[in-house]
């Protein structure tokens, strides 16, 4: 593995995160339940992780503020524009995948 310095590593990780967030903003057809069922995390998880990282660094950032960063708009607006009711199949897959939580 190529060795890189810490500052470069952090910058690369940040760039990859920004690209992931932009990708998810563009893919509004992919519902959070689909992400949860396939990958075990969703946009809301990213927002929670973002807010937790801010808190660990002593930064005041609410979960709702972090959601707006991830979604690119207030969550309520994104939900009204893009979220669909989960199908019975999606709900069953979610229940099965998260039965131990």
Secondary structure per residue as TSV (DSSP state, phi and psi in degrees):
chain	resnum	aa	ss	phi	psi
A	1	X	-	360.0	139.2
A	2	X	-	-71.7	133.5
A	3	X	-	-85.5	133.6
A	4	X	-	-128.9	153.5
A	5	X	-	-74.8	163.1
A	6	X	H	-59.5	-44.7
A	7	X	H	-61.9	-41.6
A	8	X	H	-66.1	-42.4
A	9	X	H	-58.9	-47.0
A	10	X	H	-63.2	-41.9
A	11	X	H	-63.8	-40.9
A	12	X	H	-66.3	-42.3
A	13	X	H	-62.5	-41.4
A	14	X	H	-63.7	-41.8
A	15	X	H	-64.3	-40.8
A	16	X	H	-64.9	-40.5
A	17	X	H	-62.0	-46.2
A	18	X	H	-60.2	-39.0
A	19	X	H	-66.8	-41.2
A	20	X	H	-61.0	-47.2
A	21	X	H	-61.4	-44.2
A	22	X	H	-62.8	-40.5
A	23	X	H	-60.4	-46.0
A	24	X	H	-66.4	-33.2
A	25	X	H	-65.1	-37.0
A	26	X	H	-74.9	-30.3
A	27	X	-	-95.6	61.0
A	28	X	T	-67.5	-14.9
A	29	X	T	-71.5	-21.7
A	30	X	S	-86.3	114.6
A	31	X	-	-81.3	154.8
A	32	X	H	-58.9	-37.4
A	33	X	H	-65.4	-33.1
A	34	X	H	-64.2	-44.9
A	35	X	H	-60.6	-45.2
A	36	X	H	-61.7	-43.4
A	37	X	H	-67.8	-34.7
A	38	X	H	-91.7	-38.4
A	39	X	H	-117.0	-14.6
A	40	X	S	82.3	9.0
A	41	X	-	-150.5	163.0
A	42	X	-	-143.9	-172.7
A	43	X	H	-58.5	-39.7
A	44	X	H	-65.3	-36.8
A	45	X	H	-61.9	-45.4
A	46	X	H	-57.7	-42.1
A	47	X	H	-64.4	-40.7
A	48	X	H	-63.9	-42.7
A	49	X	H	-64.9	-39.0
A	50	X	H	-63.7	-47.7
A	51	X	H	-63.6	-39.8
A	52	X	H	-65.1	-40.1
A	53	X	H	-64.1	-39.8
A	54	X	H	-62.9	-45.3
A	55	X	H	-61.5	-41.9
A	56	X	H	-60.9	-26.1
A	57	X	T	-99.6	11.8
A	58	X	T	74.8	19.7
A	59	X	-	-96.4	136.6
A	60	X	-	-83.6	109.9
A	61	X	-	-148.2	117.5
A	62	X	-	-77.5	162.1
A	63	X	H	-57.6	-42.5
A	64	X	H	-64.5	-37.9
A	65	X	H	-63.9	-41.9
A	66	X	H	-65.1	-38.7
A	67	X	H	-59.5	-42.5
A	68	X	H	-63.4	-36.1
A	69	X	H	-63.6	-45.7
A	70	X	H	-71.3	-45.6
A	71	X	H	-80.2	-20.4
A	72	X	S	80.2	9.2
A	73	X	S	-169.6	166.4
A	74	X	-	-56.6	140.8
A	75	X	H	-56.0	-42.2
A	76	X	H	-59.1	-37.7
A	77	X	H	-67.8	-46.1
A	78	X	H	-59.4	-45.2
A	79	X	H	-59.2	-45.6
A	80	X	H	-64.4	-36.3
A	81	X	H	-81.1	-34.7
A	82	X	H	-127.0	-22.5
A	83	X	-	-81.1	133.1
A	84	X	-	-109.5	158.2
A	85	X	-	-64.0	134.6
A	86	X	-	-67.8	140.9
A	87	X	-	-74.6	161.8
A	88	X	H	-57.3	-35.8
A	89	X	H	-66.3	-42.3
A	90	X	H	-63.3	-43.4
A	91	X	H	-64.2	-40.3
A	92	X	H	-66.1	-42.4
A	93	X	H	-62.9	-40.8
A	94	X	H	-63.5	-46.6
A	95	X	H	-59.9	-42.2
A	96	X	H	-68.3	-39.4
A	97	X	H	-73.5	-24.2
A	98	X	T	-118.6	25.0
A	99	X	T	-62.1	-29.2
A	100	X	T	-90.7	3.0
A	101	X	-	-90.6	360.0
